[in-house]
Amino acid sequence: MLGIGGWTGTVSAQSDLELATYYYNTGAFEQARLYLDNLWKKDPSVYDMYLNTLLELEDFDTAEQIVKSRLKKSRDKSMAQVDLGALYLRIGRDQEAQEAFDEAIKSLPVGRGPTKRLAEAFIKLDQLDRALATYEQAIRNGKDTYGYHYELANLQGLRGDYEGMVDSFMELLNQRPNYLRTVQNSFNRNLRVADDVRQADMVRRKVLKASQERPEATVYLELLVWVFNQQRDFLSAMAHVKALDQRNGEDGKRLIDLAEVAAKNDDLETAYECYALVAAKGANSARYDAARQAMLKVKTEQVTGTYPLDSLAAETLSNQYKATLEDLGEAPGTCGIMTDWAQLLAFYLNDADQAEAILQRAVDMPGLPLDARNEAKLMLGDVLVFQDDVWTASLLFSQVDLDHKEGLLGQKAKFRNARVSYYTGDFNWAQAQLDILKASTSKLISNDAIDLSLLITDNFNMDTLTAPMEMFARADLLRYRNQLDDALATLDTLATTYPLHTLEDESLLIRAEIAMQRGAFDTAIGHYEEILELHFIDILADDALFGLADLHENQLGAPDVAQGLYERLLNEFPGSLYAVEARKRFRRLRGDILE
């Protein structure tokens, strides 16, 4: 019978606990107390539930009794003292509360667990100074190998002592460099170092000091590079990346990584300098060839992105291509340099004959992989279109299409052939090819196909006359060949012969692009704004808006104006083919780091 009774008592206690928990969780504190009054005497584990219930019912006398009871029985008296202090705060006995908190810190047991529990209890009560005193007491105990730098950093952040937070993180990194990512996340979250120049400068100053005090600790250099990157100060970052590269024997890897980030954020000068530092390591470096080629790509982007074209800079760049090829040799690994050089020669220096010769050597090169050979064929075809040999160009594009029917190169070739058909007035065939390419896995090809398809659909399929579209396509081809005066003259004839034709907005866009090439920015702005004013519901309004934003950003040095225009495009034309690029540029101008 005793066994049965004991078993019955256990079941009853378990049932009481479940009922107490149920009522407590549902906020029915009166009902919960009916069970907890008895459970507390038998089961100390219900202490927290019982205390919170009493506090909710405002039975502060009983609450004080059970806390003091706990205080007598507990070996770790610090947590009970906190509970007592919290109770006294609640009922306005502030002096007694502070005395209880003092006792909690004095009675803190040695060990990481008790220290964190007590500090977190103080934090929950918003007693942040007491939490700090807890850690200071633990440090005086001196039993913890690693200290409490991480906890102190987070606490200092809560207290608004950001300098103290950074100091604690510097100590943490000295002992645990693997916390670097955690520290970076905290600086972004709490200090907004990418946006708040004052906080970023404070962090930079403290990191630099830590690096000088502990020059052997590379983690501070890494953090310093990160801070400079957040501020988009890639030039300052470069000096420290160079030091890290030398110290760690990385053979330029980190410099190339920084160059890529700088280039994505439009700091082409720093990107070029980073690549130049890697190239300066000499031909024995594993990254020498890649750095030399990357230098040329960055410089090409600088030169060709400047309007009007600086002919002297373009000639100097062409000589750099020539010198690089003489140094590295014409080989499968440098075929990309040959292709890029040919593009510069044909489309920017009007030397299509030399460009054709270079590309023919590339196409005929023994041992060249098929993909590289066909990339050279595509560029050779482009040059031949420039030279008005559209039929040979079309043949080359068809060869590439056959070699890569389902691949990206095949899609590039098919688009080029469709464009040739458009230039030569075979609009129906061009449209059929473009319809296939609209579903391309390449966003760039798909967008180009949609753009050209819309141009044909909007201005040819709805028109019983073919002459206006043929005239416009001819002007477009002349612009492609850099015969700009002839292109404008053809557009003038189109406007005179077919006034108020639906091609008016397309003609304005070409005029704006030609004005851009010539550096006539006011004229370009006028054409873009005319499209936005008179043709806002037509298909080229977003093209004009993007062109206007790009002009203000990259030619007029007006980033605020450009940012507003990109934002306008995103709001007014969310489905635009330019939306992805506009969003990227908007974020960059806003100060986001594009990695």
Secondary structure as a PSIPRED ss2 file (coil, helix, strand):
# PSIPRED VFORMAT (PSIPRED V4.0)

   1 M C   1.000  0.000  0.000
   2 L H   0.000  1.000  0.000
   3 G H   0.000  1.000  0.000
   4 I H   0.000  1.000  0.000
   5 G H   0.000  1.000  0.000
   6 G H   0.000  1.000  0.000
   7 W H   0.000  1.000  0.000
   8 T H   0.000  1.000  0.000
   9 G H   0.000  1.000  0.000
  10 T H   0.000  1.000  0.000
  11 V H   0.000  1.000  0.000
  12 S H   0.000  1.000  0.000
  13 A H   0.000  1.000  0.000
  14 Q H   0.000  1.000  0.000
  15 S H   0.000  1.000  0.000
  16 D H   0.000  1.000  0.000
  17 L H   0.000  1.000  0.000
  18 E H   0.000  1.000  0.000
  19 L H   0.000  1.000  0.000
  20 A H   0.000  1.000  0.000
  21 T H   0.000  1.000  0.000
  22 Y H   0.000  1.000  0.000
  23 Y H   0.000  1.000  0.000
  24 Y H   0.000  1.000  0.000
  25 N H   0.000  1.000  0.000
  26 T C   1.000  0.000  0.000
  27 G C   1.000  0.000  0.000
  28 A C   1.000  0.000  0.000
  29 F H   0.000  1.000  0.000
  30 E H   0.000  1.000  0.000
  31 Q H   0.000  1.000  0.000
  32 A H   0.000  1.000  0.000
  33 R H   0.000  1.000  0.000
  34 L H   0.000  1.000  0.000
  35 Y H   0.000  1.000  0.000
  36 L H   0.000  1.000  0.000
  37 D H   0.000  1.000  0.000
  38 N H   0.000  1.000  0.000
  39 L H   0.000  1.000  0.000
  40 W H   0.000  1.000  0.000
  41 K H   0.000  1.000  0.000
  42 K H   0.000  1.000  0.000
  43 D C   1.000  0.000  0.000
  44 P H   0.000  1.000  0.000
  45 S H   0.000  1.000  0.000
  46 V H   0.000  1.000  0.000
  47 Y H   0.000  1.000  0.000
  48 D H   0.000  1.000  0.000
  49 M H   0.000  1.000  0.000
  50 Y H   0.000  1.000  0.000
  51 L H   0.000  1.000  0.000
  52 N H   0.000  1.000  0.000
  53 T H   0.000  1.000  0.000
  54 L H   0.000  1.000  0.000
  55 L H   0.000  1.000  0.000
  56 E H   0.000  1.000  0.000
  57 L C   1.000  0.000  0.000
  58 E C   1.000  0.000  0.000
  59 D C   1.000  0.000  0.000
  60 F H   0.000  1.000  0.000
  61 D H   0.000  1.000  0.000
  62 T H   0.000  1.000  0.000
  63 A H   0.000  1.000  0.000
  64 E H   0.000  1.000  0.000
  65 Q H   0.000  1.000  0.000
  66 I H   0.000  1.000  0.000
  67 V H   0.000  1.000  0.000
  68 K H   0.000  1.000  0.000
  69 S H   0.000  1.000  0.000
  70 R H   0.000  1.000  0.000
  71 L H   0.000  1.000  0.000
  72 K H   0.000  1.000  0.000
  73 K H   0.000  1.000  0.000
  74 S C   1.000  0.000  0.000
  75 R C   1.000  0.000  0.000
  76 D C   1.000  0.000  0.000
  77 K H   0.000  1.000  0.000
  78 S H   0.000  1.000  0.000
  79 M H   0.000  1.000  0.000
  80 A H   0.000  1.000  0.000
  81 Q H   0.000  1.000  0.000
  82 V H   0.000  1.000  0.000
  83 D H   0.000  1.000  0.000
  84 L H   0.000  1.000  0.000
  85 G H   0.000  1.000  0.000
  86 A H   0.000  1.000  0.000
  87 L H   0.000  1.000  0.000
  88 Y H   0.000  1.000  0.000
  89 L H   0.000  1.000  0.000
  90 R H   0.000  1.000  0.000
  91 I C   1.000  0.000  0.000
  92 G C   1.000  0.000  0.000
  93 R C   1.000  0.000  0.000
  94 D H   0.000  1.000  0.000
  95 Q H   0.000  1.000  0.000
  96 E H   0.000  1.000  0.000
  97 A H   0.000  1.000  0.000
  98 Q H   0.000  1.000  0.000
  99 E H   0.000  1.000  0.000
 100 A H   0.000  1.000  0.000
 101 F H   0.000  1.000  0.000
 102 D H   0.000  1.000  0.000
 103 E H   0.000  1.000  0.000
 104 A H   0.000  1.000  0.000
 105 I H   0.000  1.000  0.000
 106 K H   0.000  1.000  0.000
 107 S C   1.000  0.000  0.000
 108 L C   1.000  0.000  0.000
 109 P C   1.000  0.000  0.000
 110 V C   1.000  0.000  0.000
 111 G C   1.000  0.000  0.000
 112 R H   0.000  1.000  0.000
 113 G H   0.000  1.000  0.000
 114 P H   0.000  1.000  0.000
 115 T H   0.000  1.000  0.000
 116 K H   0.000  1.000  0.000
 117 R H   0.000  1.000  0.000
 118 L H   0.000  1.000  0.000
 119 A H   0.000  1.000  0.000
 120 E H   0.000  1.000  0.000
 121 A H   0.000  1.000  0.000
 122 F H   0.000  1.000  0.000
 123 I H   0.000  1.000  0.000
 124 K H   0.000  1.000  0.000
 125 L C   1.000  0.000  0.000
 126 D C   1.000  0.000  0.000
 127 Q C   1.000  0.000  0.000
 128 L H   0.000  1.000  0.000
 129 D H   0.000  1.000  0.000
 130 R H   0.000  1.000  0.000
 131 A H   0.000  1.000  0.000
 132 L H   0.000  1.000  0.000
 133 A H   0.000  1.000  0.000
 134 T H   0.000  1.000  0.000
 135 Y H   0.000  1.000  0.000
 136 E H   0.000  1.000  0.000
 137 Q H   0.000  1.000  0.000
 138 A H   0.000  1.000  0.000
 139 I H   0.000  1.000  0.000
 140 R H   0.000  1.000  0.000
 141 N H   0.000  1.000  0.000
 142 G C   1.000  0.000  0.000
 143 K C   1.000  0.000  0.000
 144 D C   1.000  0.000  0.000
 145 T C   1.000  0.000  0.000
 146 Y C   1.000  0.000  0.000
 147 G C   1.000  0.000  0.000
 148 Y C   1.000  0.000  0.000
 149 H H   0.000  1.000  0.000
 150 Y H   0.000  1.000  0.000
 151 E H   0.000  1.000  0.000
 152 L H   0.000  1.000  0.000
 153 A H   0.000  1.000  0.000
 154 N H   0.000  1.000  0.000
 155 L H   0.000  1.000  0.000
 156 Q H   0.000  1.000  0.000
 157 G H   0.000  1.000  0.000
 158 L H   0.000  1.000  0.000
 159 R H   0.000  1.000  0.000
 160 G C   1.000  0.000  0.000
 161 D C   1.000  0.000  0.000
 162 Y H   0.000  1.000  0.000
 163 E H   0.000  1.000  0.000
 164 G H   0.000  1.000  0.000
 165 M H   0.000  1.000  0.000
 166 V H   0.000  1.000  0.000
 167 D H   0.000  1.000  0.000
 168 S H   0.000  1.000  0.000
 169 F H   0.000  1.000  0.000
 170 M H   0.000  1.000  0.000
 171 E H   0.000  1.000  0.000
 172 L H   0.000  1.000  0.000
 173 L H   0.000  1.000  0.000
 174 N H   0.000  1.000  0.000
 175 Q H   0.000  1.000  0.000
 176 R C   1.000  0.000  0.000
 177 P H   0.000  1.000  0.000
 178 N H   0.000  1.000  0.000
 179 Y H   0.000  1.000  0.000
 180 L H   0.000  1.000  0.000
 181 R H   0.000  1.000  0.000
 182 T H   0.000  1.000  0.000
 183 V H   0.000  1.000  0.000
 184 Q H   0.000  1.000  0.000
 185 N H   0.000  1.000  0.000
 186 S H   0.000  1.000  0.000
 187 F H   0.000  1.000  0.000
 188 N H   0.000  1.000  0.000
 189 R H   0.000  1.000  0.000
 190 N H   0.000  1.000  0.000
 191 L H   0.000  1.000  0.000
 192 R C   1.000  0.000  0.000
 193 V C   1.000  0.000  0.000
 194 A C   1.000  0.000  0.000
 195 D C   1.000  0.000  0.000
 196 D C   1.000  0.000  0.000
 197 V H   0.000  1.000  0.000
 198 R H   0.000  1.000  0.000
 199 Q H   0.000  1.000  0.000
 200 A H   0.000  1.000  0.000
 201 D H   0.000  1.000  0.000
 202 M H   0.000  1.000  0.000
 203 V H   0.000  1.000  0.000
 204 R H   0.000  1.000  0.000
 205 R H   0.000  1.000  0.000
 206 K H   0.000  1.000  0.000
 207 V H   0.000  1.000  0.000
 208 L H   0.000  1.000  0.000
 209 K H   0.000  1.000  0.000
 210 A H   0.000  1.000  0.000
 211 S H   0.000  1.000  0.000
 212 Q H   0.000  1.000  0.000
 213 E H   0.000  1.000  0.000
 214 R C   1.000  0.000  0.000
 215 P C   1.000  0.000  0.000
 216 E C   1.000  0.000  0.000
 217 A C   1.000  0.000  0.000
 218 T H   0.000  1.000  0.000
 219 V H   0.000  1.000  0.000
 220 Y H   0.000  1.000  0.000
 221 L H   0.000  1.000  0.000
 222 E H   0.000  1.000  0.000
 223 L H   0.000  1.000  0.000
 224 L H   0.000  1.000  0.000
 225 V H   0.000  1.000  0.000
 226 W H   0.000  1.000  0.000
 227 V H   0.000  1.000  0.000
 228 F H   0.000  1.000  0.000
 229 N H   0.000  1.000  0.000
 230 Q H   0.000  1.000  0.000
 231 Q C   1.000  0.000  0.000
 232 R C   1.000  0.000  0.000
 233 D C   1.000  0.000  0.000
 234 F H   0.000  1.000  0.000
 235 L H   0.000  1.000  0.000
 236 S H   0.000  1.000  0.000
 237 A H   0.000  1.000  0.000
 238 M H   0.000  1.000  0.000
 239 A H   0.000  1.000  0.000
 240 H H   0.000  1.000  0.000
 241 V H   0.000  1.000  0.000
 242 K H   0.000  1.000  0.000
 243 A H   0.000  1.000  0.000
 244 L H   0.000  1.000  0.000
 245 D H   0.000  1.000  0.000
 246 Q H   0.000  1.000  0.000
 247 R H   0.000  1.000  0.000
 248 N H   0.000  1.000  0.000
 249 G C   1.000  0.000  0.000
 250 E C   1.000  0.000  0.000
 251 D C   1.000  0.000  0.000
 252 G C   1.000  0.000  0.000
 253 K H   0.000  1.000  0.000
 254 R H   0.000  1.000  0.000
 255 L H   0.000  1.000  0.000
 256 I H   0.000  1.000  0.000
 257 D H   0.000  1.000  0.000
 258 L H   0.000  1.000  0.000
 259 A H   0.000  1.000  0.000
 260 E H   0.000  1.000  0.000
 261 V H   0.000  1.000  0.000
 262 A H   0.000  1.000  0.000
 263 A H   0.000  1.000  0.000
 264 K H   0.000  1.000  0.000
 265 N C   1.000  0.000  0.000
 266 D C   1.000  0.000  0.000
 267 D C   1.000  0.000  0.000
 268 L H   0.000  1.000  0.000
 269 E H   0.000  1.000  0.000
 270 T H   0.000  1.000  0.000
 271 A H   0.000  1.000  0.000
 272 Y H   0.000  1.000  0.000
 273 E H   0.000  1.000  0.000
 274 C H   0.000  1.000  0.000
 275 Y H   0.000  1.000  0.000
 276 A H   0.000  1.000  0.000
 277 L H   0.000  1.000  0.000
 278 V H   0.000  1.000  0.000
 279 A H   0.000  1.000  0.000
 280 A C   1.000  0.000  0.000
 281 K C   1.000  0.000  0.000
 282 G C   1.000  0.000  0.000
 283 A C   1.000  0.000  0.000
 284 N C   1.000  0.000  0.000
 285 S C   1.000  0.000  0.000
 286 A C   1.000  0.000  0.000
 287 R C   1.000  0.000  0.000
 288 Y H   0.000  1.000  0.000
 289 D H   0.000  1.000  0.000
 290 A H   0.000  1.000  0.000
 291 A H   0.000  1.000  0.000
 292 R H   0.000  1.000  0.000
 293 Q H   0.000  1.000  0.000
 294 A H   0.000  1.000  0.000
 295 M H   0.000  1.000  0.000
 296 L H   0.000  1.000  0.000
 297 K H   0.000  1.000  0.000
 298 V H   0.000  1.000  0.000
 299 K H   0.000  1.000  0.000
 300 T H   0.000  1.000  0.000
 301 E H   0.000  1.000  0.000
 302 Q H   0.000  1.000  0.000
 303 V H   0.000  1.000  0.000
 304 T H   0.000  1.000  0.000
 305 G C   1.000  0.000  0.000
 306 T C   1.000  0.000  0.000
 307 Y C   1.000  0.000  0.000
 308 P C   1.000  0.000  0.000
 309 L C   1.000  0.000  0.000
 310 D C   1.000  0.000  0.000
 311 S H   0.000  1.000  0.000
 312 L H   0.000  1.000  0.000
 313 A H   0.000  1.000  0.000
 314 A H   0.000  1.000  0.000
 315 E H   0.000  1.000  0.000
 316 T H   0.000  1.000  0.000
 317 L H   0.000  1.000  0.000
 318 S H   0.000  1.000  0.000
 319 N H   0.000  1.000  0.000
 320 Q H   0.000  1.000  0.000
 321 Y H   0.000  1.000  0.000
 322 K H   0.000  1.000  0.000
 323 A H   0.000  1.000  0.000
 324 T H   0.000  1.000  0.000
 325 L H   0.000  1.000  0.000
 326 E H   0.000  1.000  0.000
 327 D H   0.000  1.000  0.000
 328 L H   0.000  1.000  0.000
 329 G C   1.000  0.000  0.000
 330 E C   1.000  0.000  0.000
 331 A C   1.000  0.000  0.000
 332 P H   0.000  1.000  0.000
 333 G H   0.000  1.000  0.000
 334 T H   0.000  1.000  0.000
 335 C H   0.000  1.000  0.000
 336 G H   0.000  1.000  0.000
 337 I H   0.000  1.000  0.000
 338 M H   0.000  1.000  0.000
 339 T H   0.000  1.000  0.000
 340 D H   0.000  1.000  0.000
 341 W H   0.000  1.000  0.000
 342 A H   0.000  1.000  0.000
 343 Q H   0.000  1.000  0.000
 344 L H   0.000  1.000  0.000
 345 L H   0.000  1.000  0.000
 346 A H   0.000  1.000  0.000
 347 F H   0.000  1.000  0.000
 348 Y H   0.000  1.000  0.000
 349 L C   1.000  0.000  0.000
 350 N C   1.000  0.000  0.000
 351 D C   1.000  0.000  0.000
 352 A H   0.000  1.000  0.000
 353 D H   0.000  1.000  0.000
 354 Q H   0.000  1.000  0.000
 355 A H   0.000  1.000  0.000
 356 E H   0.000  1.000  0.000
 357 A H   0.000  1.000  0.000
 358 I H   0.000  1.000  0.000
 359 L H   0.000  1.000  0.000
 360 Q H   0.000  1.000  0.000
 361 R H   0.000  1.000  0.000
 362 A H   0.000  1.000  0.000
 363 V H   0.000  1.000  0.000
 364 D C   1.000  0.000  0.000
 365 M C   1.000  0.000  0.000
 366 P C   1.000  0.000  0.000
 367 G C   1.000  0.000  0.000
 368 L C   1.000  0.000  0.000
 369 P C   1.000  0.000  0.000
 370 L H   0.000  1.000  0.000
 371 D H   0.000  1.000  0.000
 372 A H   0.000  1.000  0.000
 373 R H   0.000  1.000  0.000
 374 N H   0.000  1.000  0.000
 375 E H   0.000  1.000  0.000
 376 A H   0.000  1.000  0.000
 377 K H   0.000  1.000  0.000
 378 L H   0.000  1.000  0.000
 379 M H   0.000  1.000  0.000
 380 L H   0.000  1.000  0.000
 381 G H   0.000  1.000  0.000
 382 D H   0.000  1.000  0.000
 383 V H   0.000  1.000  0.000
 384 L H   0.000  1.000  0.000
 385 V H   0.000  1.000  0.000
 386 F H   0.000  1.000  0.000
 387 Q C   1.000  0.000  0.000
 388 D C   1.000  0.000  0.000
 389 D C   1.000  0.000  0.000
 390 V H   0.000  1.000  0.000
 391 W H   0.000  1.000  0.000
 392 T H   0.000  1.000  0.000
 393 A H   0.000  1.000  0.000
 394 S H   0.000  1.000  0.000
 395 L H   0.000  1.000  0.000
 396 L H   0.000  1.000  0.000
 397 F H   0.000  1.000  0.000
 398 S H   0.000  1.000  0.000
 399 Q H   0.000  1.000  0.000
 400 V H   0.000  1.000  0.000
 401 D H   0.000  1.000  0.000
 402 L H   0.000  1.000  0.000
 403 D H   0.000  1.000  0.000
 404 H C   1.000  0.000  0.000
 405 K C   1.000  0.000  0.000
 406 E C   1.000  0.000  0.000
 407 G C   1.000  0.000  0.000
 408 L H   0.000  1.000  0.000
 409 L H   0.000  1.000  0.000
 410 G H   0.000  1.000  0.000
 411 Q H   0.000  1.000  0.000
 412 K H   0.000  1.000  0.000
 413 A H   0.000  1.000  0.000
 414 K H   0.000  1.000  0.000
 415 F H   0.000  1.000  0.000
 416 R H   0.000  1.000  0.000
 417 N H   0.000  1.000  0.000
 418 A H   0.000  1.000  0.000
 419 R H   0.000  1.000  0.000
 420 V H   0.000  1.000  0.000
 421 S H   0.000  1.000  0.000
 422 Y H   0.000  1.000  0.000
 423 Y H   0.000  1.000  0.000
 424 T C   1.000  0.000  0.000
 425 G C   1.000  0.000  0.000
 426 D C   1.000  0.000  0.000
 427 F H   0.000  1.000  0.000
 428 N H   0.000  1.000  0.000
 429 W H   0.000  1.000  0.000
 430 A H   0.000  1.000  0.000
 431 Q H   0.000  1.000  0.000
 432 A H   0.000  1.000  0.000
 433 Q H   0.000  1.000  0.000
 434 L H   0.000  1.000  0.000
 435 D H   0.000  1.000  0.000
 436 I H   0.000  1.000  0.000
 437 L H   0.000  1.000  0.000
 438 K C   1.000  0.000  0.000
 439 A C   1.000  0.000  0.000
 440 S C   1.000  0.000  0.000
 441 T C   1.000  0.000  0.000
 442 S C   1.000  0.000  0.000
 443 K H   0.000  1.000  0.000
 444 L H   0.000  1.000  0.000
 445 I H   0.000  1.000  0.000
 446 S H   0.000  1.000  0.000
 447 N H   0.000  1.000  0.000
 448 D H   0.000  1.000  0.000
 449 A H   0.000  1.000  0.000
 450 I H   0.000  1.000  0.000
 451 D H   0.000  1.000  0.000
 452 L H   0.000  1.000  0.000
 453 S H   0.000  1.000  0.000
 454 L H   0.000  1.000  0.000
 455 L H   0.000  1.000  0.000
 456 I H   0.000  1.000  0.000
 457 T H   0.000  1.000  0.000
 458 D H   0.000  1.000  0.000
 459 N H   0.000  1.000  0.000
 460 F H   0.000  1.000  0.000
 461 N H   0.000  1.000  0.000
 462 M C   1.000  0.000  0.000
 463 D C   1.000  0.000  0.000
 464 T C   1.000  0.000  0.000
 465 L C   1.000  0.000  0.000
 466 T C   1.000  0.000  0.000
 467 A H   0.000  1.000  0.000
 468 P H   0.000  1.000  0.000
 469 M H   0.000  1.000  0.000
 470 E H   0.000  1.000  0.000
 471 M H   0.000  1.000  0.000
 472 F H   0.000  1.000  0.000
 473 A H   0.000  1.000  0.000
 474 R H   0.000  1.000  0.000
 475 A H   0.000  1.000  0.000
 476 D H   0.000  1.000  0.000
 477 L H   0.000  1.000  0.000
 478 L H   0.000  1.000  0.000
 479 R H   0.000  1.000  0.000
 480 Y H   0.000  1.000  0.000
 481 R C   1.000  0.000  0.000
 482 N C   1.000  0.000  0.000
 483 Q C   1.000  0.000  0.000
 484 L H   0.000  1.000  0.000
 485 D H   0.000  1.000  0.000
 486 D H   0.000  1.000  0.000
 487 A H   0.000  1.000  0.000
 488 L H   0.000  1.000  0.000
 489 A H   0.000  1.000  0.000
 490 T H   0.000  1.000  0.000
 491 L H   0.000  1.000  0.000
 492 D H   0.000  1.000  0.000
 493 T H   0.000  1.000  0.000
 494 L H   0.000  1.000  0.000
 495 A H   0.000  1.000  0.000
 496 T H   0.000  1.000  0.000
 497 T H   0.000  1.000  0.000
 498 Y C   1.000  0.000  0.000
 499 P C   1.000  0.000  0.000
 500 L C   1.000  0.000  0.000
 501 H C   1.000  0.000  0.000
 502 T C   1.000  0.000  0.000
 503 L C   1.000  0.000  0.000
 504 E H   0.000  1.000  0.000
 505 D H   0.000  1.000  0.000
 506 E H   0.000  1.000  0.000
 507 S H   0.000  1.000  0.000
 508 L H   0.000  1.000  0.000
 509 L H   0.000  1.000  0.000
 510 I H   0.000  1.000  0.000
 511 R H   0.000  1.000  0.000
 512 A H   0.000  1.000  0.000
 513 E H   0.000  1.000  0.000
 514 I H   0.000  1.000  0.000
 515 A H   0.000  1.000  0.000
 516 M H   0.000  1.000  0.000
 517 Q H   0.000  1.000  0.000
 518 R C   1.000  0.000  0.000
 519 G C   1.000  0.000  0.000
 520 A C   1.000  0.000  0.000
 521 F H   0.000  1.000  0.000
 522 D H   0.000  1.000  0.000
 523 T H   0.000  1.000  0.000
 524 A H   0.000  1.000  0.000
 525 I H   0.000  1.000  0.000
 526 G H   0.000  1.000  0.000
 527 H H   0.000  1.000  0.000
 528 Y H   0.000  1.000  0.000
 529 E H   0.000  1.000  0.000
 530 E H   0.000  1.000  0.000
 531 I H   0.000  1.000  0.000
 532 L H   0.000  1.000  0.000
 533 E H   0.000  1.000  0.000
 534 L H   0.000  1.000  0.000
 535 H C   1.000  0.000  0.000
 536 F C   1.000  0.000  0.000
 537 I C   1.000  0.000  0.000
 538 D C   1.000  0.000  0.000
 539 I C   1.000  0.000  0.000
 540 L C   1.000  0.000  0.000
 541 A H   0.000  1.000  0.000
 542 D H   0.000  1.000  0.000
 543 D H   0.000  1.000  0.000
 544 A H   0.000  1.000  0.000
 545 L H   0.000  1.000  0.000
 546 F H   0.000  1.000  0.000
 547 G H   0.000  1.000  0.000
 548 L H   0.000  1.000  0.000
 549 A H   0.000  1.000  0.000
 550 D H   0.000  1.000  0.000
 551 L H   0.000  1.000  0.000
 552 H H   0.000  1.000  0.000
 553 E H   0.000  1.000  0.000
 554 N H   0.000  1.000  0.000
 555 Q C   1.000  0.000  0.000
 556 L C   1.000  0.000  0.000
 557 G C   1.000  0.000  0.000
 558 A C   1.000  0.000  0.000
 559 P H   0.000  1.000  0.000
 560 D H   0.000  1.000  0.000
 561 V H   0.000  1.000  0.000
 562 A H   0.000  1.000  0.000
 563 Q H   0.000  1.000  0.000
 564 G H   0.000  1.000  0.000
 565 L H   0.000  1.000  0.000
 566 Y H   0.000  1.000  0.000
 567 E H   0.000  1.000  0.000
 568 R H   0.000  1.000  0.000
 569 L H   0.000  1.000  0.000
 570 L H   0.000  1.000  0.000
 571 N H   0.000  1.000  0.000
 572 E H   0.000  1.000  0.000
 573 F C   1.000  0.000  0.000
 574 P C   1.000  0.000  0.000
 575 G C   1.000  0.000  0.000
 576 S C   1.000  0.000  0.000
 577 L C   1.000  0.000  0.000
 578 Y C   1.000  0.000  0.000
 579 A H   0.000  1.000  0.000
 580 V H   0.000  1.000  0.000
 581 E H   0.000  1.000  0.000
 582 A H   0.000  1.000  0.000
 583 R H   0.000  1.000  0.000
 584 K H   0.000  1.000  0.000
 585 R H   0.000  1.000  0.000
 586 F H   0.000  1.000  0.000
 587 R H   0.000  1.000  0.000
 588 R H   0.000  1.000  0.000
 589 L H   0.000  1.000  0.000
 590 R H   0.000  1.000  0.000
 591 G C   1.000  0.000  0.000
 592 D C   1.000  0.000  0.000
 593 I C   1.000  0.000  0.000
 594 L C   1.000  0.000  0.000
 595 E C   1.000  0.000  0.000
